[in-house]
Amino acid sequence: MLFFSHWLDLVGKLLSIAGVVVILVKTGLGGAAERLLASSPNPRFFFFIVVLGLGAVWYFAIHRPLVDVLMTQLYVRLRFGVSPSWSEAKQLRRLFCLNMMNLQWQPMDHVKSLDRHERLPALLAAAKPS
């Protein structure tokens, strides 16, 4: 199951999954892992463990710090008409990416009614931890 908060979050997750598949195919790691797992006593279990481990490493090393921040930056740019820097987008990720505890996010629709120069400071103020 794939959870997403907004359409750019979905695009980012799909591109991230496609990136993993391309890397596995282009580097030949998929075939090497298949041969290694075939010789194990329980190939399905070890395949599950390998996929889970690779998925966790990819998520925390690539997707969360890079793809999520890029998609947040694009979302804020398209939705609110302001251009956040990379560090500001990292802060705003707290608002626009799913909270993994309760799968909620903050759409911040009320910010669109503010003047353009007031939007980014309002978003950054909302993103500060309480």
VMD Tcl script that draws the C-alpha trace (Angstrom):
set ca {
  {0.00 0.00 0.00}
  {1.30 3.43 -0.91}
  {0.30 6.40 1.24}
  {0.74 9.95 -0.03}
  {-0.30 13.43 1.04}
  {-0.50 15.33 -2.26}
  {-0.01 14.52 -5.91}
  {3.66 15.54 -5.96}
  {4.28 13.28 -2.96}
  {2.81 10.41 -4.99}
  {4.97 11.31 -8.00}
  {8.06 11.42 -5.78}
  {7.32 8.02 -4.27}
  {6.67 6.44 -7.67}
  {9.90 7.94 -9.08}
  {11.78 6.69 -6.03}
  {10.44 3.15 -6.50}
  {11.28 3.30 -10.21}
  {14.78 4.49 -9.30}
  {15.33 1.47 -7.08}
  {14.18 -0.89 -9.84}
  {16.41 0.80 -12.44}
  {19.43 0.62 -10.14}
  {18.82 -3.06 -9.40}
  {18.44 -3.90 -13.09}
  {21.29 -1.73 -14.45}
  {23.84 -2.85 -11.85}
  {22.86 -6.52 -12.02}
  {22.27 -6.66 -8.28}
  {18.86 -8.23 -8.84}
  {20.33 -11.27 -10.58}
  {23.16 -11.59 -8.08}
  {20.72 -11.44 -5.18}
  {18.50 -14.03 -6.89}
  {21.41 -16.48 -7.26}
  {22.50 -15.91 -3.67}
  {19.01 -16.34 -2.29}
  {18.34 -19.46 -4.36}
  {21.08 -21.27 -2.46}
  {19.66 -20.30 0.94}
  {17.52 -22.76 2.96}
  {14.43 -20.52 2.84}
  {14.69 -18.22 -0.21}
  {11.35 -16.46 0.25}
  {12.13 -15.46 3.83}
  {15.59 -14.19 2.94}
  {14.20 -12.36 -0.10}
  {11.71 -10.63 2.20}
  {14.48 -9.65 4.62}
  {16.72 -8.37 1.81}
  {13.90 -6.33 0.23}
  {12.88 -4.94 3.61}
  {16.46 -3.97 4.41}
  {17.11 -2.38 1.02}
  {13.80 -0.53 1.23}
  {14.62 0.86 4.67}
  {18.11 1.96 3.59}
  {16.73 3.58 0.42}
  {13.95 5.34 2.33}
  {16.14 6.81 5.06}
  {19.27 7.48 2.96}
  {17.79 8.70 -0.34}
  {14.04 9.17 -0.35}
  {13.45 11.02 2.92}
  {16.36 13.49 2.78}
  {16.34 14.11 -0.98}
  {13.12 13.15 -2.77}
  {10.76 14.33 -0.02}
  {12.52 17.68 0.25}
  {12.50 18.17 -3.53}
  {8.79 17.30 -3.77}
  {8.00 19.64 -0.86}
  {9.93 22.42 -2.57}
  {8.01 21.88 -5.82}
  {4.68 21.62 -3.99}
  {5.21 24.90 -2.12}
  {6.33 26.59 -5.33}
  {3.29 25.43 -7.31}
  {0.63 25.67 -4.57}
  {1.65 28.87 -2.79}
  {3.69 30.68 -5.42}
  {6.80 31.11 -3.27}
  {10.27 29.68 -3.82}
  {11.72 28.12 -0.67}
  {15.41 27.34 -0.40}
  {16.56 23.77 0.19}
  {16.89 24.32 3.95}
  {13.46 25.96 4.09}
  {11.98 23.03 2.16}
  {13.53 20.68 4.72}
  {11.67 22.56 7.45}
  {8.43 22.61 5.46}
  {8.60 18.86 4.87}
  {7.14 18.53 8.37}
  {3.92 20.15 7.08}
  {3.52 18.56 3.67}
  {4.77 15.01 4.06}
  {2.78 12.39 5.91}
  {3.26 12.08 9.62}
  {4.09 8.38 9.99}
  {2.45 8.16 13.42}
  {-1.07 9.02 12.28}
  {-0.74 9.48 8.48}
  {-1.79 13.12 8.58}
  {-0.44 16.22 6.87}
  {-1.22 19.94 6.93}
  {-2.65 21.34 3.66}
  {-2.29 24.97 4.96}
  {-5.05 26.30 2.66}
  {-5.43 29.49 4.70}
  {-1.92 30.61 3.69}
  {-3.02 31.10 0.06}
  {-5.18 34.05 1.16}
  {-2.11 35.93 2.46}
  {-0.04 38.30 0.33}
  {2.71 36.51 -1.59}
  {5.53 37.99 0.53}
  {3.81 36.82 3.77}
  {3.27 33.22 2.69}
  {6.74 31.74 3.20}
  {7.24 33.23 6.69}
  {3.76 31.96 7.66}
  {4.59 28.48 6.41}
  {7.95 28.45 8.19}
  {6.31 29.61 11.43}
  {3.76 26.79 11.16}
  {6.51 24.25 10.52}
  {8.45 25.07 13.70}
  {8.18 22.33 16.30}
  {6.01 23.25 19.23}
}
mol new
graphics top color blue
foreach p $ca { graphics top sphere $p radius 0.5 }
foreach p [lrange $ca 0 end-1] q [lrange $ca 1 end] { graphics top cylinder $p $q radius 0.2 }
display resetview
